[in-house]
C-alpha cells in the first residue's frame, strides 16, 4: 500500500492516537478507516440526491396527492393494529 503524508492538528492527532491505543490498531489504520468512511458518506449523499431527483422528476408514487393518500391509509392501518 502506498504511503501518504498528512498534517493533523494536535487535538485531532491526540484523538486518533487515543482511538488507536483503545482499539490496539496502528494510527495509520485509524486514519484509513476515517477516510474510507468519509468517502462512503459522500457516495451515499450522491446516491440520495439521485434518488430524490428521480422522485421529483418521475413521481413514481403519483405525486404529493397520491403520496398523502397512501400515507393516510397506512397511518390508519397502523392505528387499527394497536
WODA-V821586 format. One record per residue. RES is the residue in one small letter. PSI is psi in radians with two decimals (NA if undefined). Layout:
[[RES:PSI] [RES:PSI]]
//
This chain:
[[x:2.32] [x:2.60] [x:2.51] [x:2.42] [x:2.53] [x:2.75] [x:2.29] [x:2.50] [x:2.86] [x:-0.72] [x:-0.80] [x:-0.76] [x:-0.74] [x:-0.70] [x:-0.72] [x:-0.78] [x:-0.73] [x:-0.76] [x:-0.69] [x:-0.75] [x:-0.77] [x:-0.63] [x:0.03] [x:0.84] [x:2.74] [x:2.65] [x:-0.70] [x:-0.61] [x:-0.68] [x:-0.77] [x:-0.74] [x:-0.77] [x:-0.74] [x:-0.72] [x:-0.76] [x:-0.76] [x:-0.77] [x:-0.76] [x:-0.67] [x:-0.68] [x:-0.71] [x:-0.72] [x:-0.67] [x:-0.67] [x:-0.77] [x:-0.73] [x:-0.74] [x:-0.73] [x:-0.70] [x:-0.73] [x:-0.81] [x:-0.67] [x:-0.69] [x:-0.77] [x:-0.72] [x:-0.76] [x:-0.83] [x:-0.29] [x:1.10] [x:-0.36] [x:0.20] [x:0.22] [x:-3.11] [x:-0.63] [x:-0.87] [x:-0.60] [x:-0.81] [x:-0.70] [x:-0.80] [x:-0.76] [x:-0.76] [x:-0.79] [x:-0.79] [x:-0.66] [x:-0.78] [x:-0.69] [x:-0.67] [x:-0.65] [x:-0.68] [x:-0.36] [x:-0.24] [x:NA]]
//
